[in-house]
Amino acid sequence: MARAGGITNAVNVGIAVQADWENREFISHISLNVRRLFEFLVQFEATTKSKLASLNEKLDILERRLELLEAQVSTASANPSLFS
């Protein structure tokens, strides 16, 4: 009888070990995917910041050009004799 109980315990331990390996493998996959997601987000942030900085520079240039054009139109409107 003791032998049968020992086999049952060994089977239970084997099942527990198998379940533990499966859980560890699952956790490993989750951890890897979280790391990949984090790396993607860091790269995305850097790329986005760079692109936004470039767009901001372009907008600044356009705003300065617009201000210059507005000043020229204002000057021309104030002095209609320039067009005669």
PyMOL Python script that loads the backbone (N, CA, C, O; Angstrom):
from pymol import cmd

cmd.read_pdbstr("""\
ATOM      1  N   MET A   1       0.801  -1.190   0.000  1.00  0.00           N
ATOM      2  CA  MET A   1       0.000   0.000   0.000  1.00  0.00           C
ATOM      3  C   MET A   1       0.847   1.258   0.000  1.00  0.00           C
ATOM      4  O   MET A   1       0.511   2.240  -0.663  1.00  0.00           O
ATOM      5  N   ALA A   2       1.920   1.233   0.725  1.00  0.00           N
ATOM      6  CA  ALA A   2       2.765   2.420   0.800  1.00  0.00           C
ATOM      7  C   ALA A   2       3.304   2.751  -0.575  1.00  0.00           C
ATOM      8  O   ALA A   2       3.488   3.917  -0.923  1.00  0.00           O
ATOM      9  N   ARG A   3       3.556   1.707  -1.355  1.00  0.00           N
ATOM     10  CA  ARG A   3       4.103   1.917  -2.688  1.00  0.00           C
ATOM     11  C   ARG A   3       3.104   2.635  -3.584  1.00  0.00           C
ATOM     12  O   ARG A   3       3.490   3.525  -4.342  1.00  0.00           O
ATOM     13  N   ALA A   4       1.849   2.271  -3.514  1.00  0.00           N
ATOM     14  CA  ALA A   4       0.817   2.903  -4.334  1.00  0.00           C
ATOM     15  C   ALA A   4       0.684   4.380  -3.965  1.00  0.00           C
ATOM     16  O   ALA A   4       0.525   5.226  -4.845  1.00  0.00           O
ATOM     17  N   GLY A   5       0.746   4.687  -2.692  1.00  0.00           N
ATOM     18  CA  GLY A   5       0.681   6.080  -2.255  1.00  0.00           C
ATOM     19  C   GLY A   5       1.887   6.856  -2.736  1.00  0.00           C
ATOM     20  O   GLY A   5       1.769   8.035  -3.069  1.00  0.00           O
ATOM     21  N   GLY A   6       3.053   6.214  -2.779  1.00  0.00           N
ATOM     22  CA  GLY A   6       4.270   6.868  -3.252  1.00  0.00           C
ATOM     23  C   GLY A   6       4.175   7.196  -4.732  1.00  0.00           C
ATOM     24  O   GLY A   6       4.637   8.253  -5.162  1.00  0.00           O
ATOM     25  N   ILE A   7       3.585   6.309  -5.512  1.00  0.00           N
ATOM     26  CA  ILE A   7       3.412   6.550  -6.942  1.00  0.00           C
ATOM     27  C   ILE A   7       2.443   7.708  -7.145  1.00  0.00           C
ATOM     28  O   ILE A   7       2.669   8.566  -7.999  1.00  0.00           O
ATOM     29  N   THR A   8       1.372   7.734  -6.368  1.00  0.00           N
ATOM     30  CA  THR A   8       0.402   8.819  -6.474  1.00  0.00           C
ATOM     31  C   THR A   8       1.062  10.151  -6.152  1.00  0.00           C
ATOM     32  O   THR A   8       0.848  11.142  -6.850  1.00  0.00           O
ATOM     33  N   ASN A   9       1.863  10.169  -5.098  1.00  0.00           N
ATOM     34  CA  ASN A   9       2.566  11.400  -4.735  1.00  0.00           C
ATOM     35  C   ASN A   9       3.545  11.806  -5.838  1.00  0.00           C
ATOM     36  O   ASN A   9       3.663  12.990  -6.156  1.00  0.00           O
ATOM     37  N   ALA A  10       4.238  10.846  -6.414  1.00  0.00           N
ATOM     38  CA  ALA A  10       5.183  11.145  -7.492  1.00  0.00           C
ATOM     39  C   ALA A  10       4.445  11.715  -8.700  1.00  0.00           C
ATOM     40  O   ALA A  10       4.917  12.654  -9.340  1.00  0.00           O
ATOM     41  N   VAL A  11       3.289  11.142  -9.002  1.00  0.00           N
ATOM     42  CA  VAL A  11       2.487  11.638 -10.121  1.00  0.00           C
ATOM     43  C   VAL A  11       2.018  13.061  -9.826  1.00  0.00           C
ATOM     44  O   VAL A  11       2.070  13.934 -10.692  1.00  0.00           O
ATOM     45  N   ASN A  12       1.559  13.285  -8.594  1.00  0.00           N
ATOM     46  CA  ASN A  12       1.108  14.625  -8.208  1.00  0.00           C
ATOM     47  C   ASN A  12       2.247  15.637  -8.292  1.00  0.00           C
ATOM     48  O   ASN A  12       2.053  16.762  -8.751  1.00  0.00           O
ATOM     49  N   VAL A  13       3.428  15.234  -7.848  1.00  0.00           N
ATOM     50  CA  VAL A  13       4.597  16.113  -7.913  1.00  0.00           C
ATOM     51  C   VAL A  13       4.940  16.380  -9.378  1.00  0.00           C
ATOM     52  O   VAL A  13       5.246  17.513  -9.748  1.00  0.00           O
ATOM     53  N   GLY A  14       4.890  15.350 -10.204  1.00  0.00           N
ATOM     54  CA  GLY A  14       5.166  15.524 -11.631  1.00  0.00           C
ATOM     55  C   GLY A  14       4.182  16.488 -12.280  1.00  0.00           C
ATOM     56  O   GLY A  14       4.570  17.341 -13.078  1.00  0.00           O
ATOM     57  N   ILE A  15       2.917  16.348 -11.934  1.00  0.00           N
ATOM     58  CA  ILE A  15       1.891  17.254 -12.469  1.00  0.00           C
ATOM     59  C   ILE A  15       2.163  18.682 -11.987  1.00  0.00           C
ATOM     60  O   ILE A  15       2.049  19.633 -12.760  1.00  0.00           O
ATOM     61  N   ALA A  16       2.520  18.825 -10.721  1.00  0.00           N
ATOM     62  CA  ALA A  16       2.802  20.154 -10.161  1.00  0.00           C
ATOM     63  C   ALA A  16       4.020  20.778 -10.849  1.00  0.00           C
ATOM     64  O   ALA A  16       4.025  21.971 -11.153  1.00  0.00           O
ATOM     65  N   VAL A  17       5.048  19.965 -11.090  1.00  0.00           N
ATOM     66  CA  VAL A  17       6.249  20.470 -11.767  1.00  0.00           C
ATOM     67  C   VAL A  17       5.905  20.886 -13.189  1.00  0.00           C
ATOM     68  O   VAL A  17       6.349  21.941 -13.642  1.00  0.00           O
ATOM     69  N   GLN A  18       5.128  20.084 -13.899  1.00  0.00           N
ATOM     70  CA  GLN A  18       4.718  20.420 -15.264  1.00  0.00           C
ATOM     71  C   GLN A  18       3.919  21.717 -15.286  1.00  0.00           C
ATOM     72  O   GLN A  18       4.137  22.575 -16.142  1.00  0.00           O
ATOM     73  N   ALA A  19       2.991  21.855 -14.336  1.00  0.00           N
ATOM     74  CA  ALA A  19       2.191  23.079 -14.259  1.00  0.00           C
ATOM     75  C   ALA A  19       3.074  24.278 -13.959  1.00  0.00           C
ATOM     76  O   ALA A  19       2.872  25.360 -14.510  1.00  0.00           O
ATOM     77  N   ASP A  20       4.069  24.081 -13.068  1.00  0.00           N
ATOM     78  CA  ASP A  20       4.988  25.162 -12.737  1.00  0.00           C
ATOM     79  C   ASP A  20       5.783  25.594 -13.960  1.00  0.00           C
ATOM     80  O   ASP A  20       5.954  26.792 -14.186  1.00  0.00           O
ATOM     81  N   TRP A  21       6.271  24.649 -14.753  1.00  0.00           N
ATOM     82  CA  TRP A  21       7.010  24.986 -15.983  1.00  0.00           C
ATOM     83  C   TRP A  21       6.125  25.736 -16.974  1.00  0.00           C
ATOM     84  O   TRP A  21       6.558  26.698 -17.608  1.00  0.00           O
ATOM     85  N   GLU A  22       4.881  25.280 -17.097  1.00  0.00           N
ATOM     86  CA  GLU A  22       3.955  25.957 -18.006  1.00  0.00           C
ATOM     87  C   GLU A  22       3.689  27.392 -17.543  1.00  0.00           C
ATOM     88  O   GLU A  22       3.636  28.315 -18.355  1.00  0.00           O
ATOM     89  N   ASN A  23       3.522  27.565 -16.231  1.00  0.00           N
ATOM     90  CA  ASN A  23       3.320  28.914 -15.691  1.00  0.00           C
ATOM     91  C   ASN A  23       4.544  29.795 -15.918  1.00  0.00           C
ATOM     92  O   ASN A  23       4.413  30.963 -16.284  1.00  0.00           O
ATOM     93  N   ARG A  24       5.726  29.241 -15.701  1.00  0.00           N
ATOM     94  CA  ARG A  24       6.958  30.008 -15.913  1.00  0.00           C
ATOM     95  C   ARG A  24       7.120  30.384 -17.388  1.00  0.00           C
ATOM     96  O   ARG A  24       7.544  31.494 -17.710  1.00  0.00           O
ATOM     97  N   GLU A  25       6.782  29.453 -18.272  1.00  0.00           N
ATOM     98  CA  GLU A  25       6.869  29.739 -19.703  1.00  0.00           C
ATOM     99  C   GLU A  25       5.885  30.844 -20.090  1.00  0.00           C
ATOM    100  O   GLU A  25       6.222  31.742 -20.862  1.00  0.00           O
ATOM    101  N   PHE A  26       4.685  30.772 -19.555  1.00  0.00           N
ATOM    102  CA  PHE A  26       3.680  31.792 -19.813  1.00  0.00           C
ATOM    103  C   PHE A  26       4.162  33.164 -19.315  1.00  0.00           C
ATOM    104  O   PHE A  26       4.067  34.159 -20.034  1.00  0.00           O
ATOM    105  N   ILE A  27       4.673  33.206 -18.097  1.00  0.00           N
ATOM    106  CA  ILE A  27       5.185  34.447 -17.514  1.00  0.00           C
ATOM    107  C   ILE A  27       6.357  34.971 -18.335  1.00  0.00           C
ATOM    108  O   ILE A  27       6.493  36.180 -18.525  1.00  0.00           O
ATOM    109  N   SER A  28       7.194  34.076 -18.818  1.00  0.00           N
ATOM    110  CA  SER A  28       8.329  34.479 -19.651  1.00  0.00           C
ATOM    111  C   SER A  28       7.847  35.136 -20.939  1.00  0.00           C
ATOM    112  O   SER A  28       8.397  36.155 -21.358  1.00  0.00           O
ATOM    113  N   HIS A  29       6.828  34.564 -21.568  1.00  0.00           N
ATOM    114  CA  HIS A  29       6.266  35.146 -22.790  1.00  0.00           C
ATOM    115  C   HIS A  29       5.650  36.518 -22.501  1.00  0.00           C
ATOM    116  O   HIS A  29       5.835  37.465 -23.266  1.00  0.00           O
ATOM    117  N   ILE A  30       4.928  36.610 -21.408  1.00  0.00           N
ATOM    118  CA  ILE A  30       4.319  37.886 -21.037  1.00  0.00           C
ATOM    119  C   ILE A  30       5.412  38.929 -20.790  1.00  0.00           C
ATOM    120  O   ILE A  30       5.310  40.060 -21.264  1.00  0.00           O
ATOM    121  N   SER A  31       6.442  38.553 -20.059  1.00  0.00           N
ATOM    122  CA  SER A  31       7.536  39.484 -19.766  1.00  0.00           C
ATOM    123  C   SER A  31       8.220  39.943 -21.044  1.00  0.00           C
ATOM    124  O   SER A  31       8.525  41.126 -21.196  1.00  0.00           O
ATOM    125  N   LEU A  32       8.463  39.023 -21.957  1.00  0.00           N
ATOM    126  CA  LEU A  32       9.095  39.371 -23.225  1.00  0.00           C
ATOM    127  C   LEU A  32       8.218  40.348 -24.010  1.00  0.00           C
ATOM    128  O   LEU A  32       8.715  41.332 -24.558  1.00  0.00           O
ATOM    129  N   ASN A  33       6.938  40.077 -24.060  1.00  0.00           N
ATOM    130  CA  ASN A  33       6.030  40.960 -24.795  1.00  0.00           C
ATOM    131  C   ASN A  33       5.908  42.334 -24.136  1.00  0.00           C
ATOM    132  O   ASN A  33       5.786  43.344 -24.830  1.00  0.00           O
ATOM    133  N   VAL A  34       5.940  42.380 -22.826  1.00  0.00           N
ATOM    134  CA  VAL A  34       5.912  43.671 -22.123  1.00  0.00           C
ATOM    135  C   VAL A  34       7.177  44.449 -22.445  1.00  0.00           C
ATOM    136  O   VAL A  34       7.116  45.653 -22.693  1.00  0.00           O
ATOM    137  N   ARG A  35       8.330  43.775 -22.444  1.00  0.00           N
ATOM    138  CA  ARG A  35       9.591  44.447 -22.803  1.00  0.00           C
ATOM    139  C   ARG A  35       9.548  44.963 -24.232  1.00  0.00           C
ATOM    140  O   ARG A  35       9.977  46.086 -24.496  1.00  0.00           O
ATOM    141  N   ARG A  36       9.040  44.165 -25.149  1.00  0.00           N
ATOM    142  CA  ARG A  36       8.926  44.602 -26.548  1.00  0.00           C
ATOM    143  C   ARG A  36       8.005  45.810 -26.668  1.00  0.00           C
ATOM    144  O   ARG A  36       8.299  46.757 -27.398  1.00  0.00           O
ATOM    145  N   LEU A  37       6.898  45.770 -25.951  1.00  0.00           N
ATOM    146  CA  LEU A  37       5.966  46.889 -25.968  1.00  0.00           C
ATOM    147  C   LEU A  37       6.625  48.143 -25.405  1.00  0.00           C
ATOM    148  O   LEU A  37       6.466  49.230 -25.960  1.00  0.00           O
ATOM    149  N   PHE A  38       7.355  48.002 -24.318  1.00  0.00           N
ATOM    150  CA  PHE A  38       8.056  49.131 -23.713  1.00  0.00           C
ATOM    151  C   PHE A  38       9.083  49.709 -24.682  1.00  0.00           C
ATOM    152  O   PHE A  38       9.162  50.927 -24.844  1.00  0.00           O
ATOM    153  N   GLU A  39       9.871  48.848 -25.329  1.00  0.00           N
ATOM    154  CA  GLU A  39      10.866  49.316 -26.296  1.00  0.00           C
ATOM    155  C   GLU A  39      10.193  50.042 -27.461  1.00  0.00           C
ATOM    156  O   GLU A  39      10.688  51.068 -27.925  1.00  0.00           O
ATOM    157  N   PHE A  40       9.067  49.509 -27.931  1.00  0.00           N
ATOM    158  CA  PHE A  40       8.328  50.170 -28.997  1.00  0.00           C
ATOM    159  C   PHE A  40       7.864  51.554 -28.556  1.00  0.00           C
ATOM    160  O   PHE A  40       8.001  52.526 -29.298  1.00  0.00           O
ATOM    161  N   LEU A  41       7.317  51.639 -27.345  1.00  0.00           N
ATOM    162  CA  LEU A  41       6.821  52.924 -26.861  1.00  0.00           C
ATOM    163  C   LEU A  41       7.941  53.947 -26.685  1.00  0.00           C
ATOM    164  O   LEU A  41       7.752  55.130 -26.969  1.00  0.00           O
ATOM    165  N   VAL A  42       9.097  53.500 -26.220  1.00  0.00           N
ATOM    166  CA  VAL A  42      10.241  54.408 -26.088  1.00  0.00           C
ATOM    167  C   VAL A  42      10.664  54.907 -27.459  1.00  0.00           C
ATOM    168  O   VAL A  42      10.910  56.100 -27.637  1.00  0.00           O
ATOM    169  N   GLN A  43      10.752  54.008 -28.429  1.00  0.00           N
ATOM    170  CA  GLN A  43      11.125  54.396 -29.787  1.00  0.00           C
ATOM    171  C   GLN A  43      10.070  55.307 -30.402  1.00  0.00           C
ATOM    172  O   GLN A  43      10.402  56.288 -31.068  1.00  0.00           O
ATOM    173  N   PHE A  44       8.809  54.984 -30.179  1.00  0.00           N
ATOM    174  CA  PHE A  44       7.715  55.800 -30.698  1.00  0.00           C
ATOM    175  C   PHE A  44       7.773  57.204 -30.121  1.00  0.00           C
ATOM    176  O   PHE A  44       7.585  58.184 -30.842  1.00  0.00           O
ATOM    177  N   GLU A  45       8.032  57.303 -28.827  1.00  0.00           N
ATOM    178  CA  GLU A  45       8.132  58.611 -28.180  1.00  0.00           C
ATOM    179  C   GLU A  45       9.270  59.427 -28.790  1.00  0.00           C
ATOM    180  O   GLU A  45       9.095  60.607 -29.094  1.00  0.00           O
ATOM    181  N   ALA A  46      10.428  58.806 -28.970  1.00  0.00           N
ATOM    182  CA  ALA A  46      11.571  59.521 -29.527  1.00  0.00           C
ATOM    183  C   ALA A  46      11.277  59.991 -30.948  1.00  0.00           C
ATOM    184  O   ALA A  46      11.572  61.132 -31.303  1.00  0.00           O
ATOM    185  N   THR A  47      10.703  59.120 -31.748  1.00  0.00           N
ATOM    186  CA  THR A  47      10.370  59.478 -33.132  1.00  0.00           C
ATOM    187  C   THR A  47       9.329  60.588 -33.168  1.00  0.00           C
ATOM    188  O   THR A  47       9.446  61.536 -33.944  1.00  0.00           O
ATOM    189  N   THR A  48       8.327  60.466 -32.335  1.00  0.00           N
ATOM    190  CA  THR A  48       7.260  61.466 -32.300  1.00  0.00           C
ATOM    191  C   THR A  48       7.796  62.818 -31.856  1.00  0.00           C
ATOM    192  O   THR A  48       7.449  63.844 -32.441  1.00  0.00           O
ATOM    193  N   LYS A  49       8.637  62.831 -30.830  1.00  0.00           N
ATOM    194  CA  LYS A  49       9.225  64.094 -30.372  1.00  0.00           C
ATOM    195  C   LYS A  49      10.039  64.740 -31.476  1.00  0.00           C
ATOM    196  O   LYS A  49       9.974  65.953 -31.678  1.00  0.00           O
ATOM    197  N   SER A  50      10.807  63.930 -32.192  1.00  0.00           N
ATOM    198  CA  SER A  50      11.629  64.453 -33.282  1.00  0.00           C
ATOM    199  C   SER A  50      10.765  65.054 -34.381  1.00  0.00           C
ATOM    200  O   SER A  50      11.037  66.153 -34.863  1.00  0.00           O
ATOM    201  N   LYS A  51       9.732  64.334 -34.773  1.00  0.00           N
ATOM    202  CA  LYS A  51       8.844  64.821 -35.836  1.00  0.00           C
ATOM    203  C   LYS A  51       8.085  66.072 -35.395  1.00  0.00           C
ATOM    204  O   LYS A  51       7.897  66.995 -36.187  1.00  0.00           O
ATOM    205  N   LEU A  52       7.654  66.105 -34.149  1.00  0.00           N
ATOM    206  CA  LEU A  52       6.950  67.285 -33.646  1.00  0.00           C
ATOM    207  C   LEU A  52       7.884  68.492 -33.577  1.00  0.00           C
ATOM    208  O   LEU A  52       7.462  69.613 -33.860  1.00  0.00           O
ATOM    209  N   ALA A  53       9.121  68.279 -33.211  1.00  0.00           N
ATOM    210  CA  ALA A  53      10.091  69.381 -33.178  1.00  0.00           C
ATOM    211  C   ALA A  53      10.317  69.927 -34.584  1.00  0.00           C
ATOM    212  O   ALA A  53      10.402  71.140 -34.778  1.00  0.00           O
ATOM    213  N   SER A  54      10.414  69.037 -35.555  1.00  0.00           N
ATOM    214  CA  SER A  54      10.579  69.464 -36.945  1.00  0.00           C
ATOM    215  C   SER A  54       9.366  70.255 -37.422  1.00  0.00           C
ATOM    216  O   SER A  54       9.519  71.297 -38.060  1.00  0.00           O
ATOM    217  N   LEU A  55       8.180  69.778 -37.123  1.00  0.00           N
ATOM    218  CA  LEU A  55       6.962  70.499 -37.496  1.00  0.00           C
ATOM    219  C   LEU A  55       6.880  71.853 -36.801  1.00  0.00           C
ATOM    220  O   LEU A  55       6.436  72.836 -37.393  1.00  0.00           O
ATOM    221  N   ASN A  56       7.308  71.897 -35.553  1.00  0.00           N
ATOM    222  CA  ASN A  56       7.292  73.150 -34.814  1.00  0.00           C
ATOM    223  C   ASN A  56       8.215  74.182 -35.474  1.00  0.00           C
ATOM    224  O   ASN A  56       7.859  75.355 -35.580  1.00  0.00           O
ATOM    225  N   GLU A  57       9.391  73.748 -35.913  1.00  0.00           N
ATOM    226  CA  GLU A  57      10.313  74.647 -36.615  1.00  0.00           C
ATOM    227  C   GLU A  57       9.678  75.169 -37.906  1.00  0.00           C
ATOM    228  O   GLU A  57       9.771  76.358 -38.211  1.00  0.00           O
ATOM    229  N   LYS A  58       9.045  74.292 -38.649  1.00  0.00           N
ATOM    230  CA  LYS A  58       8.393  74.701 -39.898  1.00  0.00           C
ATOM    231  C   LYS A  58       7.258  75.691 -39.623  1.00  0.00           C
ATOM    232  O   LYS A  58       7.085  76.667 -40.353  1.00  0.00           O
ATOM    233  N   LEU A  59       6.496  75.430 -38.571  1.00  0.00           N
ATOM    234  CA  LEU A  59       5.416  76.355 -38.211  1.00  0.00           C
ATOM    235  C   LEU A  59       5.967  77.713 -37.795  1.00  0.00           C
ATOM    236  O   LEU A  59       5.396  78.746 -38.145  1.00  0.00           O
ATOM    237  N   ASP A  60       7.064  77.721 -37.057  1.00  0.00           N
ATOM    238  CA  ASP A  60       7.687  78.992 -36.670  1.00  0.00           C
ATOM    239  C   ASP A  60       8.094  79.798 -37.900  1.00  0.00           C
ATOM    240  O   ASP A  60       7.873  81.007 -37.955  1.00  0.00           O
ATOM    241  N   ILE A  61       8.685  79.129 -38.883  1.00  0.00           N
ATOM    242  CA  ILE A  61       9.086  79.802 -40.127  1.00  0.00           C
ATOM    243  C   ILE A  61       7.859  80.362 -40.843  1.00  0.00           C
ATOM    244  O   ILE A  61       7.873  81.506 -41.297  1.00  0.00           O
ATOM    245  N   LEU A  62       6.805  79.564 -40.944  1.00  0.00           N
ATOM    246  CA  LEU A  62       5.576  80.020 -41.598  1.00  0.00           C
ATOM    247  C   LEU A  62       4.950  81.203 -40.854  1.00  0.00           C
ATOM    248  O   LEU A  62       4.458  82.142 -41.479  1.00  0.00           O
ATOM    249  N   GLU A  63       4.970  81.155 -39.536  1.00  0.00           N
ATOM    250  CA  GLU A  63       4.413  82.255 -38.748  1.00  0.00           C
ATOM    251  C   GLU A  63       5.201  83.543 -38.991  1.00  0.00           C
ATOM    252  O   GLU A  63       4.609  84.614 -39.121  1.00  0.00           O
ATOM    253  N   ARG A  64       6.528  83.448 -39.052  1.00  0.00           N
ATOM    254  CA  ARG A  64       7.340  84.643 -39.326  1.00  0.00           C
ATOM    255  C   ARG A  64       7.054  85.189 -40.725  1.00  0.00           C
ATOM    256  O   ARG A  64       6.959  86.402 -40.907  1.00  0.00           O
ATOM    257  N   ARG A  65       6.917  84.314 -41.700  1.00  0.00           N
ATOM    258  CA  ARG A  65       6.591  84.748 -43.062  1.00  0.00           C
ATOM    259  C   ARG A  65       5.219  85.425 -43.111  1.00  0.00           C
ATOM    260  O   ARG A  65       5.040  86.450 -43.769  1.00  0.00           O
ATOM    261  N   LEU A  66       4.264  84.836 -42.408  1.00  0.00           N
ATOM    262  CA  LEU A  66       2.919  85.407 -42.362  1.00  0.00           C
ATOM    263  C   LEU A  66       2.938  86.791 -41.714  1.00  0.00           C
ATOM    264  O   LEU A  66       2.288  87.717 -42.200  1.00  0.00           O
ATOM    265  N   GLU A  67       3.681  86.931 -40.622  1.00  0.00           N
ATOM    266  CA  GLU A  67       3.794  88.235 -39.966  1.00  0.00           C
ATOM    267  C   GLU A  67       4.409  89.263 -40.911  1.00  0.00           C
ATOM    268  O   GLU A  67       3.972  90.413 -40.947  1.00  0.00           O
ATOM    269  N   LEU A  68       5.414  88.855 -41.672  1.00  0.00           N
ATOM    270  CA  LEU A  68       6.044  89.753 -42.637  1.00  0.00           C
ATOM    271  C   LEU A  68       5.040  90.166 -43.715  1.00  0.00           C
ATOM    272  O   LEU A  68       4.946  91.344 -44.059  1.00  0.00           O
ATOM    273  N   LEU A  69       4.296  89.204 -44.242  1.00  0.00           N
ATOM    274  CA  LEU A  69       3.288  89.508 -45.264  1.00  0.00           C
ATOM    275  C   LEU A  69       2.195  90.419 -44.713  1.00  0.00           C
ATOM    276  O   LEU A  69       1.752  91.345 -45.394  1.00  0.00           O
ATOM    277  N   GLU A  70       1.765  90.159 -43.492  1.00  0.00           N
ATOM    278  CA  GLU A  70       0.756  91.019 -42.872  1.00  0.00           C
ATOM    279  C   GLU A  70       1.276  92.451 -42.730  1.00  0.00           C
ATOM    280  O   GLU A  70       0.538  93.409 -42.964  1.00  0.00           O
ATOM    281  N   ALA A  71       2.530  92.591 -42.349  1.00  0.00           N
ATOM    282  CA  ALA A  71       3.115  93.927 -42.219  1.00  0.00           C
ATOM    283  C   ALA A  71       3.198  94.614 -43.573  1.00  0.00           C
ATOM    284  O   ALA A  71       2.945  95.814 -43.683  1.00  0.00           O
ATOM    285  N   GLN A  72       3.553  93.852 -44.603  1.00  0.00           N
ATOM    286  CA  GLN A  72       3.637  94.432 -45.949  1.00  0.00           C
ATOM    287  C   GLN A  72       2.256  94.856 -46.445  1.00  0.00           C
ATOM    288  O   GLN A  72       2.116  95.926 -47.038  1.00  0.00           O
ATOM    289  N   VAL A  73       1.237  94.034 -46.210  1.00  0.00           N
ATOM    290  CA  VAL A  73      -0.129  94.370 -46.625  1.00  0.00           C
ATOM    291  C   VAL A  73      -0.616  95.583 -45.841  1.00  0.00           C
ATOM    292  O   VAL A  73      -1.253  96.473 -46.404  1.00  0.00           O
ATOM    293  N   SER A  74      -0.324  95.619 -44.573  1.00  0.00           N
ATOM    294  CA  SER A  74      -0.729  96.759 -43.743  1.00  0.00           C
ATOM    295  C   SER A  74      -0.074  98.039 -44.236  1.00  0.00           C
ATOM    296  O   SER A  74      -0.725  99.081 -44.309  1.00  0.00           O
ATOM    297  N   THR A  75       1.206  97.971 -44.575  1.00  0.00           N
ATOM    298  CA  THR A  75       1.924  99.134 -45.094  1.00  0.00           C
ATOM    299  C   THR A  75       1.344  99.562 -46.435  1.00  0.00           C
ATOM    300  O   THR A  75       1.151 100.753 -46.680  1.00  0.00           O
ATOM    301  N   ALA A  76       1.069  98.607 -47.288  1.00  0.00           N
ATOM    302  CA  ALA A  76       0.512  98.919 -48.609  1.00  0.00           C
ATOM    303  C   ALA A  76      -0.891  99.505 -48.479  1.00  0.00           C
ATOM    304  O   ALA A  76      -1.257 100.411 -49.229  1.00  0.00           O
ATOM    305  N   SER A  77      -1.677  98.994 -47.534  1.00  0.00           N
ATOM    306  CA  SER A  77      -3.037  99.517 -47.334  1.00  0.00           C
ATOM    307  C   SER A  77      -2.995 100.944 -46.783  1.00  0.00           C
ATOM    308  O   SER A  77      -3.843 101.770 -47.121  1.00  0.00           O
ATOM    309  N   ALA A  78      -2.020 101.221 -45.948  1.00  0.00           N
ATOM    310  CA  ALA A  78      -1.897 102.551 -45.351  1.00  0.00           C
ATOM    311  C   ALA A  78      -1.376 103.575 -46.373  1.00  0.00           C
ATOM    312  O   ALA A  78      -1.621 104.773 -46.229  1.00  0.00           O
ATOM    313  N   ASN A  79      -0.669 103.112 -47.389  1.00  0.00           N
ATOM    314  CA  ASN A  79      -0.092 103.993 -48.416  1.00  0.00           C
ATOM    315  C   ASN A  79      -0.576 103.571 -49.794  1.00  0.00           C
ATOM    316  O   ASN A  79       0.189 102.947 -50.530  1.00  0.00           O
ATOM    317  N   PRO A  80      -1.802 103.880 -50.178  1.00  0.00           N
ATOM    318  CA  PRO A  80      -2.310 103.470 -51.481  1.00  0.00           C
ATOM    319  C   PRO A  80      -1.550 104.135 -52.616  1.00  0.00           C
ATOM    320  O   PRO A  80      -1.629 103.682 -53.758  1.00  0.00           O
ATOM    321  N   SER A  81      -0.838 105.171 -52.331  1.00  0.00           N
ATOM    322  CA  SER A  81      -0.079 105.855 -53.382  1.00  0.00           C
ATOM    323  C   SER A  81       1.061 104.989 -53.932  1.00  0.00           C
ATOM    324  O   SER A  81       1.597 105.268 -55.005  1.00  0.00           O
ATOM    325  N   LEU A  82       1.425 103.941 -53.192  1.00  0.00           N
ATOM    326  CA  LEU A  82       2.468 103.042 -53.666  1.00  0.00           C
ATOM    327  C   LEU A  82       2.037 102.286 -54.920  1.00  0.00           C
ATOM    328  O   LEU A  82       2.877 101.824 -55.692  1.00  0.00           O
ATOM    329  N   PHE A  83       0.724 102.165 -55.117  1.00  0.00           N
ATOM    330  CA  PHE A  83       0.200 101.405 -56.259  1.00  0.00           C
ATOM    331  C   PHE A  83      -0.098 102.306 -57.451  1.00  0.00           C
ATOM    332  O   PHE A  83      -0.470 101.792 -58.506  1.00  0.00           O
ATOM    333  N   SER A  84       0.046 103.619 -57.336  1.00  0.00           N
ATOM    334  CA  SER A  84      -0.280 104.548 -58.433  1.00  0.00           C
ATOM    335  C   SER A  84       0.880 104.731 -59.364  1.00  0.00           C
ATOM    336  O   SER A  84       0.777 105.476 -60.338  1.00  0.00           O
TER     337      SER A  84
END
""", "prot")
cmd.dss("prot")
cmd.show_as("cartoon", "prot")
cmd.util.cbc("prot")
cmd.orient("prot")
